[in-house]
Amino acid sequence: MPKPLSLPFDPIARADELWKQRWGSVPSMAAITSIMRAHQILLGQVDAVVKPYGLTFARYEALVLLTFSKSGELPMSKIGERLMVHPTSVTNTVDRLVRSGLVAKRPNPNDGRGTLASITGKGREVVEAATRDLMEMEFGLSAYGEDECREIFDLLRPLRIAAADFDAG
């Protein structure tokens, strides 16, 4: 897919100016539009890196999460909690990873109704290779330095706290 031609102006800044003229200054509109565009850019870049491994970024995140667990496996419900996604999305993601041979599923012996997802040897190889590639391209954030990346994290944290993503204590 060819890269679209760059515009001779910043369309979000232009929208902000037009917004000010019509409804008054609302910096949050320009901020949310910038965040959403950044999301599109970053997701496109990281998905392009993990695509050769048969992954999307969502599937990559699930594999990474499984590598973080001591045993390499987690209940499906825990995967959903940790990735902050709906159970249906977890099932879809894990089922695709199972079909790719990167994850296996089995009944949870500690919960008669639950299912455990476990990373396979092939899954570990794929996640290591994809991680190397993503780290090499700095997860799409090479335009920023380390301090700026920490600042981005810090700036977005209150939003996540307000959304009750976690107990900030």
Residue pairs with C-beta under 8 A, 6 or more apart in sequence:
12 30
12 33
12 34
12 37
13 30
15 29
15 30
15 33
16 27
16 29
16 30
16 33
19 26
19 29
19 30
20 26
41 140
42 139
42 140
42 141
43 57
45 137
45 140
46 57
46 60
46 134
46 137
46 139
46 140
47 56
47 57
49 130
49 133
49 134
49 137
50 56
50 57
50 59
50 60
50 130
50 133
50 134
53 60
53 126
53 129
53 130
54 100
54 102
54 126
55 63
55 126
55 130
58 83
58 85
58 89
58 93
59 93
59 96
59 97
59 102
60 127
60 130
60 134
61 83
62 79
62 83
62 90
62 93
62 94
62 97
62 103
62 117
63 97
63 102
63 103
63 119
63 123
63 126
63 127
63 130
64 127
64 131
65 74
65 79
65 82
65 83
66 72
66 73
66 74
66 79
66 103
66 117
66 118
66 119
66 123
67 119
67 124
67 127
71 118
72 118
72 119
72 124
73 116
73 117
73 118
73 119
74 82
74 116
74 117
75 108
75 111
75 114
75 115
75 116
75 117
76 87
76 90
76 91
76 94
76 105
76 114
76 115
76 116
76 117
77 87
77 114
79 90
79 94
79 117
80 86
80 87
80 89
80 90
83 90
84 165
85 93
94 103
94 105
94 117
97 103
97 117
97 123
98 104
98 105
98 117
101 120
101 122
101 123
102 119
102 120
102 122
102 123
102 126
102 127
103 117
103 118
103 119
103 120
103 123
104 117
104 118
104 120
105 115
105 116
105 117
105 118
106 115
106 116
106 118
107 114
107 115
107 116
108 114
108 115
108 116
119 127
141 149
141 152
144 152
160 166
161 168
